[in-house]
Amino acid sequence: MDSLLKYEVNQLIENSLSEDLFSGDATTDILFNNAVHGKASILAKSDGVLCGSDVVSKVFERIDSRLKIEWFLHDGDSFVGKDKVSVAEISGSIASILKGERTAINFLQHLSGISTQTKVYVDAISAYKTQILDTRKTIPGLRNLQKYAVKIGGGKNHRKNLSDGILIKDNHINVASKHGYGFDSIISKMKKNAPKDLKVEIEVSNIEEVVRALESDADIIMLDNMSSEEMKVAVEIIDSKALTEASGGINLDNIVSVAQTGVDFISIGALTHSVSAIDFSLEMI
């Protein structure tokens, strides 16, 4: 993780622990004092790709810096969970382990779910040049961690925020047209005024718009909710004069047919907005 993400993770952990330990742990505080030590194992109970080990370690470190955690797998490693695979072992104060359990597992199961889902999509089109991208359809406050999980699963990051790239969407086009901007002049304005390091991407929904976007010198053309047949025609028209991105309604049932059109990227919101958690548990041993 880069330094910015580490800072954000630390802030996120503080907020998450304050939710769970608002006034301490009524159950654990009565049963155990900090002198009672033991061990716990983090077990994977379903198949997946691990992601979030650093976050889990930081959770327990924040609870009690004397806790020791040993990882048997690392971010990006695959596992088969039918036999309850131990991915890590924690030793130290039982009270400290129990207080960090839920927050740590919440992070691990969610991030591993994203990396696992991403790998499924990446593997499905591994025979093609097309790359899988995430979107900004993320849980507020978790975006950078979720995008980190996508990378761990083999995907690529689209814009991290609104300043990270120019994407002219249908709402931009509709509103701008009411103020005298034609399709071509919108792109021209962007190309003229945008910082040189930002590529200009525009969303199109039919072949006519593809031609206009290409003639206006767009850097990336997003083929939104187009059929595979339309995308294939669009890619042939664009002929590598711009990068192409397919978006909208793409899932595991149709992703191969989309990749076969020759698009450079496929963006999938489901990688982050509706992913299933991987089943983990923490058990005292």
MIDREN-106431 format. One record per residue (C-alpha): residue number from 1; y, x, z. Coordinates in steps of 0.001 Angstrom, whole numbers, plus 500000, padded with zeros to 6 digits. Last residue first. Layout:
<atoms>
+-----+--------+--------+--------+
| num |      Y |      X |      Z |
+-----+--------+--------+--------+
| NUM |      Y |      X |      Z |
...
+-----+--------+--------+--------+
</atoms>
This chain:
<atoms>
+-----+--------+--------+--------+
| num |      Y |      X |      Z |
+-----+--------+--------+--------+
| 285 | 477695 | 492720 | 519746 |
| 284 | 480648 | 490332 | 519703 |
| 283 | 480915 | 488423 | 516439 |
| 282 | 483868 | 488215 | 514065 |
| 281 | 483358 | 485890 | 511117 |
| 280 | 484004 | 486005 | 507398 |
| 279 | 483556 | 483353 | 504686 |
| 278 | 485631 | 484171 | 501613 |
| 277 | 488540 | 481782 | 501182 |
| 276 | 488814 | 479583 | 498106 |
| 275 | 491836 | 480130 | 495840 |
| 274 | 494298 | 477373 | 495048 |
| 273 | 497733 | 478938 | 494612 |
| 272 | 496859 | 482619 | 494212 |
| 271 | 494426 | 483173 | 491344 |
| 270 | 494980 | 479549 | 490336 |
| 269 | 498315 | 480489 | 488762 |
| 268 | 496605 | 482184 | 485827 |
| 267 | 498465 | 484316 | 483291 |
| 266 | 496530 | 485496 | 480222 |
| 265 | 497803 | 488643 | 478555 |
| 264 | 497645 | 490500 | 475233 |
| 263 | 496523 | 487522 | 473153 |
| 262 | 493761 | 488255 | 470630 |
| 261 | 492547 | 484699 | 470025 |
| 260 | 489179 | 485684 | 471553 |
| 259 | 490845 | 485898 | 474963 |
| 258 | 491596 | 482159 | 474777 |
| 257 | 487997 | 481320 | 473820 |
| 256 | 486805 | 483424 | 476737 |
| 255 | 489165 | 481672 | 479158 |
| 254 | 487950 | 478159 | 478312 |
| 253 | 485497 | 477190 | 481050 |
| 252 | 486720 | 479819 | 483509 |
| 251 | 490184 | 478266 | 483560 |
| 250 | 493336 | 478118 | 481448 |
| 249 | 495449 | 474973 | 481675 |
| 248 | 498753 | 476743 | 481119 |
| 247 | 499523 | 480265 | 479975 |
| 246 | 498765 | 482666 | 477146 |
| 245 | 500910 | 485791 | 476886 |
| 244 | 501756 | 487666 | 473699 |
| 243 | 503533 | 490983 | 473223 |
| 242 | 505908 | 491200 | 470300 |
| 241 | 505710 | 492596 | 466759 |
| 240 | 501931 | 492836 | 467322 |
| 239 | 501184 | 490493 | 464383 |
| 238 | 503374 | 487657 | 465667 |
| 237 | 502053 | 485378 | 462913 |
| 236 | 498412 | 486316 | 463591 |
| 235 | 498906 | 485807 | 467335 |
| 234 | 500447 | 482387 | 466689 |
| 233 | 497558 | 481308 | 464445 |
| 232 | 495052 | 482303 | 467140 |
| 231 | 497147 | 480551 | 469778 |
| 230 | 497140 | 477329 | 467767 |
| 229 | 493321 | 477381 | 467539 |
| 228 | 493006 | 478189 | 471232 |
| 227 | 495136 | 475145 | 472004 |
| 226 | 498668 | 475621 | 473305 |
| 225 | 499646 | 474942 | 476899 |
| 224 | 502326 | 477644 | 476855 |
| 223 | 502161 | 480546 | 474428 |
| 222 | 504475 | 483029 | 476129 |
| 221 | 506211 | 485350 | 473681 |
| 220 | 507147 | 488801 | 474945 |
| 219 | 509845 | 491127 | 473580 |
| 218 | 511845 | 488403 | 471854 |
| 217 | 513414 | 489585 | 468586 |
| 216 | 515094 | 486355 | 467486 |
| 215 | 512813 | 486151 | 464423 |
| 214 | 509801 | 486274 | 466744 |
| 213 | 511153 | 483513 | 468981 |
| 212 | 511934 | 481361 | 465928 |
| 211 | 508450 | 481850 | 464482 |
| 210 | 506769 | 481018 | 467813 |
| 209 | 509028 | 477970 | 468182 |
| 208 | 507726 | 476574 | 464901 |
| 207 | 504154 | 477371 | 465979 |
| 206 | 504326 | 475200 | 469069 |
| 205 | 504854 | 475393 | 472855 |
| 204 | 507081 | 478401 | 473399 |
| 203 | 508082 | 480246 | 476581 |
| 202 | 510385 | 483224 | 476191 |
| 201 | 510113 | 486791 | 477466 |
| 200 | 512915 | 489340 | 477437 |
| 199 | 511903 | 492772 | 478712 |
| 198 | 513916 | 494255 | 481548 |
| 197 | 514597 | 498024 | 481571 |
| 196 | 517726 | 497704 | 479430 |
| 195 | 519440 | 495371 | 481881 |
| 194 | 520020 | 492014 | 480182 |
| 193 | 523341 | 491216 | 478526 |
| 192 | 522762 | 491576 | 474794 |
| 191 | 519054 | 490749 | 474725 |
| 190 | 519649 | 487715 | 476943 |
| 189 | 522509 | 486389 | 474820 |
| 188 | 520434 | 486874 | 471657 |
| 187 | 517497 | 485061 | 473241 |
| 186 | 519671 | 482056 | 474064 |
| 185 | 521389 | 482283 | 470656 |
| 184 | 518080 | 481789 | 468838 |
| 183 | 517080 | 478620 | 470693 |
| 182 | 520530 | 477138 | 470302 |
| 181 | 523138 | 477261 | 473007 |
| 180 | 525805 | 474558 | 472980 |
| 179 | 525795 | 473488 | 476587 |
| 178 | 523132 | 470826 | 476221 |
| 177 | 520908 | 473450 | 474591 |
| 176 | 521230 | 475612 | 477710 |
| 175 | 519762 | 472826 | 479857 |
| 174 | 516694 | 472309 | 477661 |
| 173 | 516128 | 476038 | 477032 |
| 172 | 516338 | 477000 | 480716 |
| 171 | 514074 | 474084 | 481620 |
| 170 | 511545 | 475136 | 478953 |
| 169 | 511279 | 478677 | 480294 |
| 168 | 513174 | 481864 | 479507 |
| 167 | 511400 | 484613 | 481424 |
| 166 | 513453 | 487685 | 482187 |
| 165 | 511874 | 490223 | 484531 |
| 164 | 511824 | 491512 | 488101 |
| 163 | 514970 | 489717 | 489241 |
| 162 | 513177 | 486382 | 489623 |
| 161 | 510464 | 487868 | 491808 |
| 160 | 507169 | 489741 | 491574 |
| 159 | 507025 | 489176 | 487827 |
| 158 | 503486 | 489439 | 486424 |
| 157 | 501028 | 491581 | 488351 |
| 156 | 497804 | 492825 | 486811 |
| 155 | 494197 | 491918 | 487606 |
| 154 | 491337 | 494136 | 488752 |
| 153 | 490435 | 492385 | 492009 |
| 152 | 492460 | 494897 | 494034 |
| 151 | 495403 | 494130 | 491750 |
| 150 | 495130 | 490410 | 492554 |
| 149 | 494969 | 491245 | 496268 |
| 148 | 498256 | 493180 | 496017 |
| 147 | 499765 | 490103 | 494349 |
| 146 | 498688 | 488036 | 497332 |
| 145 | 500176 | 490580 | 499728 |
| 144 | 503428 | 490613 | 497782 |
| 143 | 503632 | 486841 | 497679 |
| 142 | 502687 | 486010 | 501261 |
| 141 | 506006 | 484745 | 502623 |
| 140 | 505890 | 481515 | 500645 |
| 139 | 502345 | 480910 | 499339 |
| 138 | 502201 | 481974 | 495697 |
| 137 | 502734 | 480376 | 492315 |
| 136 | 504800 | 483356 | 491120 |
| 135 | 502104 | 484189 | 488557 |
| 134 | 499028 | 486446 | 488275 |
| 133 | 498041 | 488316 | 485130 |
| 132 | 494637 | 488927 | 483502 |
| 131 | 494512 | 491437 | 480640 |
| 130 | 493295 | 490789 | 477101 |
| 129 | 491600 | 493654 | 475241 |
| 128 | 488271 | 491789 | 475075 |
| 127 | 484725 | 492501 | 476296 |
| 126 | 485857 | 492299 | 479928 |
| 125 | 486793 | 488647 | 479456 |
| 124 | 484626 | 487044 | 482168 |
| 123 | 484778 | 490193 | 484307 |
| 122 | 488538 | 489845 | 484764 |
| 121 | 488227 | 486157 | 485651 |
| 120 | 485506 | 486766 | 488243 |
| 119 | 487396 | 489810 | 489527 |
| 118 | 490461 | 487654 | 490160 |
| 117 | 488477 | 485155 | 492182 |
| 116 | 487097 | 487909 | 494415 |
| 115 | 490493 | 489567 | 494889 |
| 114 | 492025 | 486207 | 495793 |
| 113 | 489263 | 485223 | 498201 |
| 112 | 489403 | 488673 | 499776 |
| 111 | 493078 | 488062 | 500500 |
| 110 | 492380 | 484706 | 502145 |
| 109 | 489321 | 485739 | 504155 |
| 108 | 490874 | 488961 | 505419 |
| 107 | 494232 | 487504 | 506432 |
| 106 | 492686 | 484634 | 508381 |
| 105 | 490111 | 487014 | 509878 |
| 104 | 492826 | 489204 | 511394 |
| 103 | 494830 | 486287 | 512793 |
| 102 | 491699 | 484701 | 514259 |
| 101 | 490301 | 487797 | 515954 |
| 100 | 493416 | 489437 | 517377 |
|  99 | 493213 | 487899 | 520844 |
|  98 | 489439 | 488267 | 520964 |
|  97 | 489601 | 492005 | 520254 |
|  96 | 492300 | 492545 | 522876 |
|  95 | 490311 | 490704 | 525557 |
|  94 | 487156 | 492639 | 524685 |
|  93 | 489015 | 495917 | 525233 |
|  92 | 487597 | 498595 | 522985 |
|  91 | 485408 | 498728 | 519895 |
|  90 | 485733 | 497218 | 516438 |
|  89 | 483100 | 497354 | 513685 |
|  88 | 483689 | 496709 | 509993 |
|  87 | 482130 | 495237 | 506840 |
|  86 | 478910 | 494013 | 508456 |
|  85 | 476999 | 492091 | 505800 |
|  84 | 475701 | 488711 | 506937 |
|  83 | 472438 | 488508 | 504928 |
|  82 | 473820 | 486147 | 502269 |
|  81 | 477030 | 488169 | 502089 |
|  80 | 476646 | 490263 | 498967 |
|  79 | 479462 | 492804 | 498846 |
|  78 | 481946 | 494252 | 496382 |
|  77 | 484295 | 497093 | 497278 |
|  76 | 487926 | 496749 | 496146 |
|  75 | 489428 | 497272 | 499583 |
|  74 | 487047 | 499393 | 501669 |
|  73 | 483558 | 498903 | 503104 |
|  72 | 481977 | 500320 | 506264 |
|  71 | 485291 | 500195 | 508128 |
|  70 | 485510 | 501582 | 511661 |
|  69 | 488011 | 500099 | 514082 |
|  68 | 489008 | 501613 | 517420 |
|  67 | 491209 | 499684 | 519846 |
|  66 | 493625 | 501808 | 521877 |
|  65 | 496671 | 500587 | 519936 |
|  64 | 496143 | 497096 | 521331 |
|  63 | 497447 | 493892 | 519734 |
|  62 | 499525 | 495702 | 517108 |
|  61 | 496606 | 498005 | 516312 |
|  60 | 494349 | 494959 | 515985 |
|  59 | 496660 | 493373 | 513433 |
|  58 | 497262 | 496716 | 511697 |
|  57 | 493530 | 497204 | 511130 |
|  56 | 493250 | 493707 | 509669 |
|  55 | 496148 | 494395 | 507317 |
|  54 | 494633 | 497682 | 506167 |
|  53 | 491280 | 495982 | 505497 |
|  52 | 492915 | 493218 | 503466 |
|  51 | 490711 | 492957 | 500407 |
|  50 | 486935 | 493003 | 500039 |
|  49 | 485367 | 491641 | 496875 |
|  48 | 482967 | 488745 | 497365 |
|  47 | 479650 | 487205 | 498276 |
|  46 | 479437 | 484963 | 501340 |
|  45 | 478783 | 485561 | 505031 |
|  44 | 480838 | 488725 | 505508 |
|  43 | 480616 | 489939 | 509107 |
|  42 | 483260 | 491623 | 511243 |
|  41 | 481399 | 493252 | 514127 |
|  40 | 482512 | 493380 | 517734 |
|  39 | 482147 | 495956 | 520494 |
|  38 | 482728 | 496018 | 524234 |
|  37 | 485157 | 496825 | 527018 |
|  36 | 486192 | 495033 | 530200 |
|  35 | 489171 | 496963 | 531625 |
|  34 | 491660 | 494722 | 529814 |
|  33 | 490849 | 491772 | 532052 |
|  32 | 488489 | 489009 | 530987 |
|  31 | 487854 | 485322 | 531686 |
|  30 | 491298 | 484004 | 532637 |
|  29 | 493271 | 485906 | 530001 |
|  28 | 490657 | 485021 | 527360 |
|  27 | 491052 | 481263 | 527760 |
|  26 | 494828 | 481005 | 528172 |
|  25 | 495594 | 483469 | 525383 |
|  24 | 499273 | 484421 | 525659 |
|  23 | 502324 | 482177 | 525542 |
|  22 | 503001 | 482169 | 521801 |
|  21 | 499873 | 484200 | 521129 |
|  20 | 498705 | 482416 | 517983 |
|  19 | 502056 | 481761 | 516293 |
|  18 | 503521 | 485025 | 517635 |
|  17 | 500587 | 486835 | 516072 |
|  16 | 501490 | 485502 | 512641 |
|  15 | 505173 | 486386 | 512935 |
|  14 | 504481 | 489949 | 514056 |
|  13 | 501799 | 490325 | 511384 |
|  12 | 504238 | 489189 | 508703 |
|  11 | 506846 | 491702 | 509839 |
|  10 | 504285 | 494526 | 509769 |
|   9 | 503053 | 493382 | 506363 |
|   8 | 506595 | 493401 | 504978 |
|   7 | 507116 | 496983 | 506145 |
|   6 | 503764 | 498057 | 504689 |
|   5 | 504671 | 496339 | 501417 |
|   4 | 507900 | 498308 | 501215 |
|   3 | 506120 | 501597 | 502000 |
|   2 | 503517 | 501190 | 499244 |
|   1 | 500000 | 500000 | 500000 |
+-----+--------+--------+--------+
</atoms>
